[in-house]
């Protein structure tokens, strides 16, 4: 008989560390594409249209967004580990498809599978870490999770840029992906443990500490339709978080798909393009070690606002700057802004959502967030074809700034003990946070 579960990072550091490593493999698999695939579209397959070249990101974003939604709901219903394993099984063929693709449609299909892999695996590792740490260290947990994932993205963006410059765009840059997918699957099958009992223990503890607060309290197990509406619109903090997540990945989709073409078109050698592509997720990944934990002390709202505005400043530098070092500066600012935002958004969702339906709420949030990849790739590609790449980049920067304005005006502080909500009180089924429902 297993001993009773204990919540907290200290009590579960071994499983938590293992999940950090697994998420690094998830990030490394997607990092294979950050530098090379947009260039393959032009050089190997002759795609002159920016919208056509970014079609791989549209397929990736749509599928990943839906996979996030599925992962969250199935994790609440069936458990976490099986979803994680399924994601790795789908991801195994991706590097091979990219290596042997005879046409652009193979690359698009590889990104469909990659979207499923990223949605199922990344969502599940997020949910499992939240299960393990309990309510007190959510920001730190998300900072560590996103640090591992995006540091791996950065390392692979740099490595693939080097491999492509040395050995060509294919096949060498994609060989490491075969090992990452295999190791991720093996770790998940043989070493990772199911964490749903930890969420149940947290739910029982919350119920004992805080009985229902009246007839307007949210149900402990609402329908999925109710969770979808609550996370997307009805709760103003969750709405603000969802739109900020979507805009964040909208600008990330632009950086991923359009920026390598913009930099290469400006005459930068492939190694420098890879360096700029790597600095952004590298700064993003490392900085989250601090920003996630700081959000547990300072609160969520104003870190999100600041992050969106710093991102906008970084994007602006790509438009007004010229040359390698100003563009490195833009990449650093973009990474810092994203680090302020990324773990904090996930922690805010977890502040509001009850443990019984937290995985579903995370899935809905990630649906909107990763839908931003498709919107960003499509909109920036069409704008670039019609008005030029500088206009497309500037438009995405302006939208990012406006998203921060929305958070500043709409969101209430979700960190327990730090929020002051001036609206009518409606208690969600969590820890007593108040929202407009």
RANOR-V404113 format. One line per field, one symbol per residue. phi: phi as a letter, one per 30 degrees, with the letter a starting at -180 (. if undefined). psi: psi as a letter, one per 40 degrees, with the letter a starting at -180 (. if undefined). A space follows every 10 residues. Layout:
# RANOR-V404113
phi: ???
psi: ???
This chain:
# RANOR-V404113
phi: .ddedbdkdd dbdddddddd dedddddddd decdccdedd edddcidddd dddcdddddd ddddeddedd ddddddccjc dddddedddd dededddddc edbdddddde ddddddeddd ddeddddddd eddidcbddd ddddddeddd ddeddddddd dddddcbjdb cedceedddd dddedddddc cdcdceeddd dddddddddb deckdcdddd bddddddddd ddbdcddddd dddddddedd ddddddccde ddddddjdde ddedddddde dddeddddec ddddddccjc edddeddddd eedddddddd dajddedddd dddddddddd cddddddded ddddedbddd ddddededdd ddeddddddd ddddddbjde dddddddddd dddddddddc dcdcdejbdb ccdddbdddb cjdcbcc
psi: hiiiihiidd dfdddddddd dddddddddd ededdddddd ddddefhdhd dddedddddd dddddddddd dddddddeid dddddddddd ededddddde heiddddddd dddddddddd dddddddddd dddaeefddd dddddddddd dddddddddd ddddddeidi edeedddddd ddddddddde dhiheddddd dddddddddg iieieeiiid giiddddddd ddddhddddd dddddddded dddddddddd dddddeehid dddddddddd dddddddedd dddddeddid dddddddddd dddddddddd ihiddddddd dddddddddd dddddddddd ddhiddfddd ddddddddde dddddddddd ddddddeidd dddddddddd dddddddddd iihehheeih heihhhhigb feihih.
